[in-house]
């Protein structure tokens, strides 16, 4: 089981409206282990507490029906990393840790290729998984190019296109 989820673009609407409430619901149902860690990564120059405060606000608005203990535990299990795809050290810091990591690219389609390239340079632990939000590429040629980049990074069995 993967116990670490890294969200690139973590301070965006997608994370606040959908990912955080979904994760809180999974936590409430017991589907996330006690070791689960959420790593939010984005451009903002925030610290862990700023990210946790932001996440708490979204959870209060979007997951009010979820058990409060689960939302509190989710927020407590989170940390924040500033992400600059042009800076390999920030990408490495986001994925650093033991064992495989799940990465969710909550980014605009034009940023997928630089993000995947940055992850390739940083290196991922074996069996890591990658989730990409739609649209996948901007046209057929860019989708094919992105698929080639992904194939160099992770096995196709570990790529999920939403």
C-alpha positions in Angstrom: 0.0 0.0 0.0 1.2 3.5 -0.8 1.1 5.7 2.3 2.2 9.0 0.7 0.3 11.2 -1.7 2.1 14.2 -3.3 -0.2 16.7 -5.1 1.5 19.0 -7.6 -0.7 22.1 -7.8 -2.0 21.4 -4.3 -3.2 24.9 -3.6 -5.7 25.0 -6.5 -9.4 24.6 -6.7 -9.2 20.9 -7.8 -7.5 20.0 -4.6 -9.8 22.0 -2.3 -13.1 21.1 -3.9 -12.4 17.4 -4.8 -9.2 15.8 -3.6 -9.3 17.0 0.1 -13.0 16.0 0.6 -12.3 12.6 -1.1 -9.3 11.9 1.1 -11.2 12.9 4.2 -14.0 10.5 3.3 -11.4 7.7 2.7 -9.9 8.5 6.1 -13.3 8.3 7.7 -13.9 4.9 6.2 -10.6 3.6 7.3 -9.1 3.3 3.8 -6.0 5.4 4.6 -3.4 4.0 7.0 -2.2 5.7 10.2 1.0 6.3 8.3 -0.7 8.1 5.4 1.0 11.4 4.5 -0.3 14.1 2.2 2.3 16.4 0.7 1.0 19.5 -0.9 3.3 21.1 -3.4 2.8 24.3 -5.2 4.3 27.7 -6.1 3.2 29.6 -3.0 5.9 30.4 -0.5 3.9 28.7 2.4 4.9 26.6 5.3 3.1 23.5 6.7 0.8 25.6 8.9 -0.3 27.8 6.1 -1.2 24.8 4.0 -3.0 23.1 6.9 -5.0 26.2 7.5 -5.9 26.5 3.8 -6.9 22.8 3.8 -9.0 23.1 6.9 -10.9 26.0 5.3 -11.7 23.9 2.2 -12.7 20.9 4.3 -15.0 23.0 6.4 -16.8 24.1 3.2 -16.6 21.0 1.1 -16.6 18.1 3.6 -18.9 19.2 6.4 -20.6 15.9 6.4 -17.4 13.9 7.0 -16.4 12.9 10.5 -14.5 15.8 12.1 -11.9 13.4 13.5 -11.1 12.2 10.0 -10.7 15.7 8.6 -8.5 16.7 11.5 -6.4 13.6 11.1 -6.0 14.3 7.4 -4.9 17.9 8.0 -2.5 16.7 10.7 -1.0 14.2 8.3 -0.2 16.9 5.7 2.9 18.9 5.0 3.8 21.5 2.4 6.7 21.8 0.0 7.2 24.8 -2.3 7.5 23.5 -5.9 9.5 25.0 -8.7 9.6 22.6 -11.6 12.8 24.3 -12.9 14.5 23.6 -9.6 15.4 19.9 -9.2 16.0 20.3 -5.4 12.3 21.3 -4.9 11.0 18.4 -6.9 13.3 16.0 -5.1 12.1 17.4 -1.7 8.5 16.7 -2.7 9.0 13.0 -3.5 11.6 12.3 -0.8 10.7 9.6 1.6 10.6 5.9 2.1 8.8 3.6 -0.3 6.7 4.3 -3.3 4.7 7.5 -3.7 1.5 8.4 -5.5 1.7 11.6 -7.4 -1.3 13.6 -8.5 -0.7 16.2 -11.1 -3.5 18.8 -10.5 -1.9 21.0 -13.1 -2.9 22.6 -16.4 -2.2 20.3 -19.4 0.6 22.5 -20.7 2.5 21.9 -17.5 2.3 18.1 -17.6 5.5 17.6 -19.8 7.7 19.8 -17.7 6.4 18.2 -14.5 7.0 14.7 -15.9 10.4 15.7 -17.1 11.2 17.1 -13.6 10.0 13.9 -11.9 12.2 11.9 -14.3 15.3 13.9 -13.3 14.4 13.6 -9.6 13.8 9.9 -9.8 10.9 8.1 -8.3 11.0 5.1 -5.9 10.0 1.8 -7.6 6.3 1.1 -7.9 5.4 4.8 -7.6 2.2 5.8 -9.3 1.2 8.9 -11.3 -2.2 10.4 -11.7 -2.9 13.0 -14.4 -6.1 15.1 -14.6 -7.8 15.6 -18.0 -7.4 17.0 -20.6 -4.4 14.8 -21.4 -2.4 16.9 -23.8 -3.6 19.7 -26.0 -4.0 17.7 -29.1 -3.2 14.2 -30.4 0.5 15.0 -31.0 1.1 16.5 -27.5 -0.8 13.5 -26.0 1.5 11.1 -27.8 4.6 13.0 -26.7 3.4 13.0 -23.1 2.8 9.3 -23.3 6.4 8.8 -24.4 7.7 10.9 -21.5 5.5 8.9 -19.1 6.9 5.6 -20.5 10.4 6.7 -19.6 9.3 7.6 -16.0 7.0 4.8 -14.8 5.5 1.5 -16.0 2.2 2.1 -17.8 0.5 0.0 -15.1 1.4 2.8 -12.7 -0.1 5.7 -14.8 -3.7 6.7 -14.2 -5.5 9.3 -16.4 -8.5 10.9 -14.9 
